[in-house]
């Protein structure tokens, strides 16, 4: 089977490595506008061959778009235009509503599956890719009813059977609303904390000498790619703005309690926040 992966960074590269580890018969055709990434993908055996997008799509059984969401928005209709009759197109973008709308009336809509794997790290590029990124993780499919049976079977074969991912199904608007809180807001929080400390570091360099594991884990996501995340914020503006508004209100409440030295209120708020352990323990199971 020929699998074309467009975008050979962390997600695309890890998809390729994971599939090749499960089935050596898969031939990965890589596409990447960054020549250095393409060369490193070949060197790291992520891709078996590098081709242009147009040529790769025409000979692939499956094409997977693993590029930033603003690029996916442009690529998706163009790739569907040239997609062979029996081939399947999948995108792995972190936003879904605008992307799905972009091909809503396309005559080949049934050959396309809108997907979002809940997996990633703060690192980027082909060198960050590893075969164990996706196995065991959640894969969300949107507008399942708009995709053909053959296309859905292909996705389940690749991601559920081969990579052992858990499949769930959502409406694109609901997906974007929920992901704004559990993913996009987390990254913004990390970016904001990092810039706050960097601004303070100009006067107090010693703050980094005192930084422990708590700080490191909280700002880990601040290492994430701006090229990938800035377009996500643009595409999911309404939902992220709503999430940020709620988050800012909670931050202000903490500030007010601390300014008032209201220790009882602080304990109550922290105890309420501790309930996240119950939710996350259920998810981890």
N, C-alpha and C positions, 0 to 999 in steps of 0.2 A: 504494500500500500504506500502510495506517495502522499506525504503530509507536508503541506506548505505552511510554514510558520513565518508570519510577517511581524518583525520586531523580535530581535534575538537577545533581549535583556533578561532580567531576573525571571519574569513570568514566562515569556516565550521560551527562553533557554531551558528553564526547569521543566516545562511541559515536554519539550523535546527529549531531554535526558530521562525523564520519568517514563515516557512511552518506549524509548529505545531499551531501557533496562528491563521492561516487561515483555517486549517482543522485538527481537533483533531483525525481523523482516521489514519493519517500518523504515522507509527511506525519507529522511527529513530534508526538505528543500528550504533553505533559508533565504529570507529577504530582509535586507536592512539598508536604510539610506546612509547609515554611518559605516564607512568602509572599514574603519578600525574594528568596529563591533563585528562586522561580517568576517573579517580575517581571524579574529579571536574565537569566533564561534566555530569556524573550521578547525582551528588549532585545538580547541577544547572538545572536538568531536560532538558538538551540539548539532551541527548541520553536516550533512553528507555532501551537499553542494549548495552554492550560492547562485541565485539567478535574479533577474529582474521580476518585479511583481507580475507584469503581464504574462511573461513566459511561464513562470512558476504556477500560476493559477490554472493555466490551460492544461497542464499535465498532472495536476494534483487531484486526488480523490477527496481530500479534505483541505480546506484553507482555514487557518486560525489567525485572527487578527489580535496581536498582543502589543499594540502600539498605544501611545497616549490617547485619551478619549477624544481630544480634538482632531487627531489624525484619523481615528476610527470613523468619526463622523463624515470625513471626506472620502475615506477609502471604501467604506461599506457599499454605497450605491454603485461605485465604479467597478468594484470586484463582482458584485452581483450581475452587472451588465455582461461580463465576460465569463461568468462561471459556467462550466460545462453542465450539460443537462442532468447528469446523475451525481454531480459533486455536491458537497455540503460546505457551507460557510458558517463559521463560528466566530463571535467576538468575545473577548475576555475583559471588557471595560468595566470600571468601577461605577459608572453611571449607566442607566439603562433607558430612561424615558425619552430623551432627545434622540438617542441612537436608534431606538425602535421606531420612532416617528419618522426618521429620515428615509426608511424603506417601507413604510406602512402600505403604500400602494404599488410597490414594485411587483411586476409579474412573476418574479422568482422568489417571492417572500417565503414560500414554503420550504425552500432549500436553505434557509438561514435560521440559526438558533442563537438567541441572545443569552449569553452566559456571564456569570461573575463568580470566579473562584475566590472564596474567603481565605486567602493565603498570601503571604508576602513577608518581606523583611525590610529593613531600612536601607539595604544595599541595592545597587543597580548595575546594569551592564552584564555582559556575558560571563564575566569572571565571578559574578555573584550567584549564578545559576547552579542548582543542585537537584539531583533526582528525587530527593525526599521531600521537596517543598509541598507538593500537592496530595500525595497519598494520605488518606484519613481525614482530609479537610472537607469543608462544605462547598458544594457547587450549587449556585442559585440559577435557575433557568427562568426567564421571563417570556411572557406571551407564548407559552407552550402550545396553546390552541392554534396559533398562527403558523407553527412549524409543521412540516410534513412528517409522517410516521417514519419514513426512511431516515430523515435528518435526525430526528430524536433518537432513533435506534443507534445511529452512528455515535452521537454524543454519549449515550449510555455505555456503549461498547468501549469507547476510549477512556472516559473519565470515571465511570462507575465500575466497570468490570476490570479494566486494565490498571487504573490508578486507585481503585478502591475509595473513591470519593463518595460522600453522602449527598444525595440529590434532593433539592427542595425547589418549590415552584412559587413564583410571586408575580403580581402585577407590577409593571415597570414603575409606575408612580409610587406605589407602596414601597418598592425596593429602594428607590432614591430617598424617600422620606426616612425610612428606618436606618439606612446606611449612613445618612448624615449624622445621626447620633452616635452610632456604635463604631464608626470608622473615621469619617471625615472630621468630626469634631475632635477626636483623639489626636489627629495629626496637627490640627490648628493649635490645640492646647500645647503640644510639644514645641511647635514652631514659636509660639508666643513666649513660652517659658525660656526657651533658648535665647531669643533676642533680648529678653529682659535681663538675663544674666550677662550676656555679652555687652550690653550697654553699661551695666554696673561694673563690669571687669575693667573698663577704662580707668576707673579710679581705685578699684580694689582687686588687684590681680590674685590676691591670696584666697579669694572666694573659691577658686578652682582647686586649691590645695585642700580645702575643707569638704569638697564635694564627695559624697559617698555613693553607695549603690543605689539609694533611692533617687538621687538626682540623675544618675546615669540611666536608670531604667525609664524615668519619666521623660527625658529628652532624647531617648533612643530614636524615636520617629523623626526627630528634627534633622536627621541625616538623610532623609528621603529626598528623592529627586524633584526639584522644582519644575522640571520639564513635564513630569508626569502629574504632579499635584495641582499646579496652578490651573490647568484646564478643567480638572475635576471641580474645583471651586466655582469656576465660571458656569459649567453645565448644571451644577446642582445648587445654584445661588439661593433660591427661595428656601429650600429645606435647610441648608447650612446656616443661613441668616436666622431662621427660626430657632435652630439648635443653639446658635451662639447667643441669641437673646436670652434664652432660658439659662444658659451657662453663666452669662455675665450677672444675671440676677442672683444666682447662687454664690458667685464670687463676692458680690457686694454684701450679701448677707453675712458671709464669713468675715469680711472686713469690718462690718458694723459690730459684730459680736466681739471681735478682737479689740477694736478701738474702745469698746465699752468694758473690756476685761470681764465679760460675762462668761465665766468658765462653765457654769451649769448649762447655758445655751450651747456652748461649743461642744460639750460632752454629748448633749442630746443630738446635735446635728451629725457628729462623727458616728454615733451609734446608729443613727438612721442610715448613714452611708455604708456602714459595715454590712448591711443586708445584701449588698452586691455579692458577697461571698456565697450566699445561698444560691443565687441565680447562676453564678459562674460555675459553681460545683456541679450543678445539674447539667450545664452545657458541656463541661469537661467529660462527664460520664458518657 
